Amino acid sequence: MKKYTLITNPFSIPTTDGKSIKEHFGNATTGDSNISIAHMVAPPGWHEPFQTPEFDEFTFIIKGKKQFIIEDDVVILEAGQSIKIEKNTCVQYSNPFENPCEYIAICTPAFSMDAVNREAQ
């Protein structure tokens, strides 16, 4: 039995907001509920509603910029920067900038629509 898992064809999660999500590990791809790792590209003008996830989320910016509204703080990350947002923290993710933002998101436990707790738009 091999002691590694190789992902050569990540699961593309369908979206309606123009964001590309390719999950390499997690609930959708490997059935792992402990961690999710996804490669994402958020187009200019993209945003999500405020949410209070039941998981920690780590984000590493590869290209572009991404805006986070975390409770009362506005944080803008650029390429090469990263952030950890602790579970049960109200946050909004967006790309109000002119260029796409490419990034890696890691969630522990794994991302789940049942645990993201998005506010109605």
C-alpha positions as CSV (number, residue, x, y, z in Angstrom):
1,M,0.0,0.0,0.0
2,K,1.4,3.4,-1.0
3,K,1.9,6.0,1.7
4,Y,1.1,8.9,-0.5
5,T,-1.8,10.3,-2.5
6,L,-1.0,12.0,-5.8
7,I,-3.6,14.4,-7.3
8,T,-3.1,15.0,-11.0
9,N,-6.6,16.0,-11.8
10,P,-8.1,18.2,-9.0
11,F,-11.9,18.5,-8.7
12,S,-13.2,21.7,-10.3
13,I,-15.9,23.0,-8.1
14,P,-18.7,24.7,-10.1
15,T,-19.3,28.4,-9.2
16,T,-21.7,31.1,-10.5
17,D,-19.5,34.0,-9.6
18,G,-16.6,33.5,-12.1
19,K,-14.2,32.2,-9.4
20,S,-12.2,29.1,-10.4
21,I,-11.8,26.5,-7.6
22,K,-9.8,23.4,-8.0
23,E,-9.7,21.3,-4.9
24,H,-6.7,19.1,-4.6
25,F,-7.6,17.5,-1.2
26,G,-10.8,17.7,0.8
27,N,-14.4,16.6,1.0
28,A,-15.1,16.9,-2.8
29,T,-11.8,15.3,-4.1
30,T,-10.6,12.8,-1.6
31,G,-13.4,12.6,1.0
32,D,-11.0,14.0,3.6
33,S,-12.9,16.1,6.2
34,N,-9.8,17.0,8.1
35,I,-8.2,19.4,5.6
36,S,-8.9,20.9,2.2
37,I,-6.4,22.4,-0.1
38,A,-7.6,24.4,-3.2
39,H,-6.1,26.4,-5.9
40,M,-8.3,29.4,-6.7
41,V,-8.5,32.3,-9.1
42,A,-10.8,35.2,-8.2
43,P,-11.7,37.5,-11.1
44,P,-11.6,41.3,-10.8
45,G,-14.8,42.6,-9.0
46,W,-15.5,39.2,-7.4
47,H,-16.8,39.0,-3.8
48,E,-18.5,36.6,-1.4
49,P,-21.0,37.4,1.3
50,F,-19.9,37.8,4.9
51,Q,-19.5,34.4,6.5
52,T,-18.5,32.9,9.8
53,P,-16.8,29.6,9.0
54,E,-16.4,26.7,11.5
55,F,-12.9,26.1,10.2
56,D,-9.5,27.8,10.2
57,E,-8.6,29.2,6.8
58,F,-5.1,29.8,5.6
59,T,-4.6,31.8,2.3
60,F,-1.4,32.2,0.4
61,I,-1.4,34.8,-2.5
62,I,0.4,33.7,-5.7
63,K,-0.5,36.6,-8.0
64,G,-2.6,39.7,-7.7
65,K,-4.3,41.0,-4.5
66,K,-7.1,39.9,-2.3
67,Q,-9.1,41.9,0.2
68,F,-10.3,40.6,3.5
69,I,-12.8,42.3,5.8
70,I,-12.2,40.6,9.1
71,E,-14.7,41.9,11.7
72,D,-13.8,45.6,11.7
73,D,-10.4,45.4,9.9
74,V,-9.7,45.6,6.2
75,V,-6.6,43.6,5.2
76,I,-5.2,43.5,1.7
77,L,-2.8,40.7,0.8
78,E,-0.4,40.8,-2.2
79,A,1.6,38.1,-3.9
80,G,3.9,36.3,-1.5
81,Q,1.9,37.1,1.6
82,S,-0.3,34.8,3.6
83,I,-2.9,35.0,6.4
84,K,-4.6,32.6,8.9
85,I,-8.2,33.5,9.8
86,E,-9.4,31.6,12.9
87,K,-12.6,29.6,12.8
88,N,-15.8,31.4,14.1
89,T,-14.5,34.8,12.8
90,C,-16.8,36.9,10.6
91,V,-15.0,37.6,7.3
92,Q,-15.7,38.7,3.7
93,Y,-13.4,37.8,0.9
94,S,-13.2,39.9,-2.3
95,N,-11.1,41.1,-5.2
96,P,-12.1,44.7,-5.9
97,F,-8.9,45.2,-7.9
98,E,-8.2,45.3,-11.7
99,N,-6.4,42.0,-12.0
100,P,-7.3,38.4,-11.2
101,C,-6.0,37.1,-7.8
102,E,-4.5,33.6,-7.8
103,Y,-4.2,31.9,-4.4
104,I,-4.1,28.7,-2.4
105,A,-6.6,28.2,0.4
106,I,-6.2,25.6,3.1
107,C,-9.0,24.9,5.6
108,T,-8.9,22.8,8.8
109,P,-11.1,21.0,9.2
110,A,-12.0,20.8,5.4
111,F,-14.2,23.4,3.7
112,S,-17.8,22.5,3.7
113,M,-20.9,24.5,2.6
114,D,-22.6,23.3,5.8
115,A,-19.8,24.9,7.9
116,V,-19.2,28.2,6.1
117,N,-22.2,30.0,7.4
118,R,-22.6,32.6,4.7
119,E,-25.0,35.5,5.3
120,A,-27.8,36.0,2.8
121,Q,-27.0,38.6,0.1
